[in-house]
Amino acid sequence: MPNLPEAYLHRMRSQLGEREFAAYLAAMERQPRRALRVNLLKITAEDFSAQADFSLTPTGILPESFFFEDDVAIGRHPLHAAGLCYVQEPAAQAPAALTEAGRGMTVLDLCAAPGGKTTQLAAMMHNTGLLVANEPVRSRAEILAGNIERLGVTNALVTCMRPDALANSLGACFDVVLVDAPCSGEGMFRKDDTAVREWSEEHVLACATRQEQILESAALLLKPGGRLVYSTCTFSREENEGAIERFLSAHADFSLIELRRMYPHSSVGEGQFMAVLVRAGEATSAALVALTAPAGERIPAFEAFWRETFSINQPTAMLLPDGRVLIPPALLPRELRVLHVVRAGVFAGELKNGRFTPNHALAMAYPANAFRATVPLEAGALTRFLAGETVACNPALSGWCPATVLGHPVGWGKAVEGTLKNHIPKGLRIR
């Protein structure tokens, strides 16, 4: 068990009572179990279980949630490289499920990095509607964008803004807002020594103040009739029930419909607090004024690439002044220029000197059957390709085509005279 601060132990004993506190301490002596969530945008839980060459045990949180053994280097596994799963602590999979996000909705993940809940929401939405994933810290927003790309999310707008600035820019245009708030991280103590070292009662109170400010912004972003889910991975009442009580006392148009706590001794995972609130009223058309369907444009080089490479209809595309080509979500904010956007939809590629070069994200955004040709790889060839090496391919193939593992793209290759040249980005290669 980590060396927990005495002040923290005193708080937990008072909060839980002697018997439950003893159960909590016993749980803290046990090693945390690693878990993943199957990416339903790309594969069913049943098919993933059949294709995985390692043991999986259901967590009971979601049908697509599984424990796996510690000796599995999941981050280096081909199924992970193909975006078929996301490593995620079991309790952290619960908040997104409470949002009831669905097809065609406008959904906001206000504190989104590193992307576990965002990608879960995208699967619930079946890649439709608009999913805004916001992260105020630029470096974390880039990690968020990378995970979104790997898992094949196509309906997301990744922004890097303070919650209050986002609220001022967009207003109440979301059906669902998820606030997985920055917190004191008491639920991470069993697996994160840094969280233990940083803990203090002053830190708890500072987090509570910050959470109050974030909730104020969330309220401004939610439509009348919308659903707000607030979650933390901490146990302090100040950051959980206290935050909700203070919010409700200042917002008569919101009501609490559900509240849940998860502890390591009474549920799977490390711990979670969740509250579900709804805003009174009904959304009107005025709530959609800030959003619009993006207008496409003719990009001849991209259109030619699409015809040569894909077997499905070309989606709407946008050309940015710097030559980047995007496939945007079905909806975008009208005033996109006032937002600090990291990624809008799928970064399809770049146009330079009249030639289009595809980006890795484009290969990951579509299933293998969307391409005219793919190069299935197994064993040694797959390992070499994921490491960035060239591999042999059918000499009849020519041009861009993705390499696949068990029928799922892992990245672009370019076939030239029986050789598949590797175009996996250097930072994503597995050596």
SULVEN-V300610 format. One line per field, one symbol per residue. psi: psi as a letter, one per 20 degrees, with the letter a starting at -180 (. if undefined). burial: I if it has 24 or more other C-alpha atoms within 12 Angstrom, else O. Layout:
# SULVEN-V300610
psi: ???
burial: ???
This chain:
# SULVEN-V300610
psi: pqnqqhhghgghghhhqgghhhhghhhiiqpqqqrrppnihhqqhghghhhpkrpppphigqhjpqqrqhiomhijqhhghikirppppghiigghhihkqapjroppohmhqijghghgggghikkrbpopopohpghhhhgghghgghjkpijqopqnqqhhhgghhhanjphpppnnqpaikhijhhinhghghiprhhhghgghgghggghgghhhipqpirppppqrlriphhiehgggghghhinijqqpiqpqqpqhiirqahqqppppqqpqapqrhhijhiqqpqprqpnghggggghhhqjrqprpqppqhjiqpqorrhqqpgmhhiqnpgpocpnhaqopkjpppqqhhhhiiqrhiiqhqrnpqqdghgggghijrqrqrpiiqpapqqqqpkjpqirqropoljpoppkpqhiiqo.
burial: OIOIOOOIIOOIOOOOOOOOIOOIIOIIOOOIIIIIIIIIIIIOIOOIIOOIOOOIIIIOIIIIIIIIOOOOOIOOIIIIIIIIIIIIIIIIIIIIIIIIIIOIIIIIIIIIIIIIIIIIIIIIIIIIIIIIIIIIOOOIIIIIIIIIIIIIIIIIIIIIIIIIIIIOIIIIIIIIIIIIIIIIIIIIIIIOOOIIOOIIIOIIOOIIIIIIIIIIIIIIIIIIIIIIIIIIIIIIIIIIIOIIIOIIOOOOOIIIOOOIIIIIIOOIIIIIIIIIIIIOOOOOOOIIOIIOOIOOOOIOIIIOIIOOIIOOOIIIIIIOOOOIIIIIIIIIIOOIOOIIIIIIIIIIIIIOOOOIIIIIIIIIIIIIOIIIIIIIIOOOIIIIIIIIIIIIIOOOIIIIIIIIIIIIIIIIIIIOOOIIIIIIIOOIIIO
